[in-house]
Amino acid sequence: MQCGHVDGLCKSPATLLLLGCCLGDHNSLQLYLLGTQLKVTGVDFLKSQNMRLHHTDAYDNQGLVVRRGQDFQLKLTFDRDLSATDLVNLLVSIGNKPMPTLGTQMSLNLRSGKDCNGWRATIITSSNKECLVAVTSPADAIVGKYCLKVITGSDTYKPENDVVYLLFNPWCQVDTVFMAGNAEKNEYVLNDTGCIYVGSADYIRSRPWNFGQFEEFILDCCMYLLDQSKLKLSARRDPVAVSRAMSALVNANDDRGVLVGNWSGGYTCGTSPLRWIGSVSILQQYYKTKQSVRYGQCWVFSGVLTTVMRCLGIPARSVSNFDSAHDTQEDLRVDIYVNEHGEPLKKLSFDSIWNFHVWNDVWMKRPDLPAGYDGWQTIDSTPQERSHGIFQCGPSPLKAVQEGDVYLNFDCKFVYAEVNADKVFWCVRKVNGKEEYIRTNVYANAIGKNISTKAVGQNRREDITAQYKYPEGSPQERKAMQRASSFISRNGFGARFASAIVPRARFQQDVHPWSRCQDEVLPKPEVQLEITSKKPLYPGNPIDLGITVKTSAPTSWTINLTTSCHLQSYIGQIEANLGSIKETIKLEGKSEMEVPLKIAADKYVGRLASVGDEDLIKVIVIAEIEGTDEKLAKETTLIFQYPPITVEMPATAKVDQEFNCAFIFKNTLRIPLQDCKLCVEGLGMFKMTSFDEGDIQPGGIFKSKIICTPKRAGEKKIVAKVTSVQVKEISVEKAITITE
């Protein structure tokens, strides 16, 4: 028999044991007495128990999903009884090259329970060949995928599925994303369905959206996005850094992120933004292909970003801002140029006003800022302007936006302008062969209306405008505007105003923000315009409006009205000019007159089939007062109304028991709908499914059915959407209660 030698001594097991005893090696003696070194034979991650306590039991994922700052338990099984002298360590690591010095590898001694980079593990109970272990991570631990191994002496045990997903923890009071109130956490972290508000300030409607943060592959996709970000592992503990990085990665502009933005109206190489009904299929496709998904617009970017944030454990909500300013010159002003026919001249300005724009708020503390800016923070993944060289936005504290503290990180100036900029109307006309700019109106309260999000625990809209800004004209609002203006660059401001013919105050709706800060009291305007819609506008119906001119001074008035009507997208792009109308009216003293405006349906119906977006009708009225150089402008937006989708299904159902759901649609419009498609999705019941319904003539009906098999208990929602060549989106949602 061969054996090794050390200094001439035989190294047989018996000899080594004797040598160990003589030298006082008690470990060798212990090994001899026990027979073998302790080995781990299994690790039970106790998923059901842990994930229920960590509010992660809805995640459709093979690994253990827990939240930082809160202990979770493991059950270890050994090949023999655990002795008091057995050493057992848990090795917890994250990243490709984990290192103890970087806080990415922690060796946790179960016997001592000593802290290691804020982590610790202790034995709760030990019986026979099993022991129950509690593992606690620090409240500022790195968020991501950890690997776990168990080391006993020279033996290392790697579980078959050793991945532990560690998330932010809004339930932990010392986590920077802590949120008080269970109803709020249920809404902003755990709710996987919701809605996004669209339309216009006067016609707000709800668009159902499935966030689906718990669905298959969504968590893995979010972890992949963290890996794709340029964040160091240590930065992944900070929700400020993570939310900013995700605002960049949800758009594809700089880093092959999730979504390609497209506002062209042509979507032949991808999916129209209006056809998505949730984030799940987008993120699953992105994770599967590792290629950016085509296409998204603001509400799609926001819906996906809400999903990502809630999935990672950061409270988030989608927020819609109506009459949202895109101020490219950072002067708190959006200039609208029209010719003498009232037709917009887009070439003169890069600024724009979107009928609505959807972004996100995320909840966190801001230790990187002075005190007072904790709470909701705006982030935006729609690629509008670069921030620090890439398309990202936020987090910008709502408190900073409200107070006018636009100098703070991140992008407060841009967000402030989105909700507070002035809208300035200019009439451009030729005078002696040169263009002359006549400022007709300055609207100080036209931007940032009806800022909306879904209410906590209710299917209704909550107006959160007061969280972004003080009431228009209040002392607090004037102070905030003065403060914001002091940080705004006025480069280029003087050139246009130097050549402007500034109207007298009686025809101005308001004054410029810098004048507004001086507490001036303006006289009530003596000429006012109002535009009213006679009836709801359905595709195929004529446009029927009334333009009311009011005067409040005892004099004679001759007013030339120019009205232009346009079909345009929600971001202000003109798709078609539908015509201009001119009329002169005479008024005496304090009086008013209504001028009817009717435009036949055939002026716009043909255009509905030629563009890929849902369009709206924009009406601009210019009033020119004879005998003066003054002009007055007014505009309104008309949103199309649509027939409803009817959903027939039971009010309740049971887990794993099938039920039928029927979708019925009747075309009550005067025009046929070509190439109709029905898309439906029910999270936890069935995956997104599409039906080709063909052409539906006026009065035509289709009915489609789907079999649903619920997998999880609770209140669930089914979302349905009808699209066609003429009508780009009709949505509905219906709730059902699933019981065990």
Summary of the structure (lengths in Angstrom):
residues: 740
radius of gyration: 32.2
end to end distance: 66.6
largest distance: 124.8
contacts: 2471
relative contact order: 0.08
helix: 20%
strand: 40%
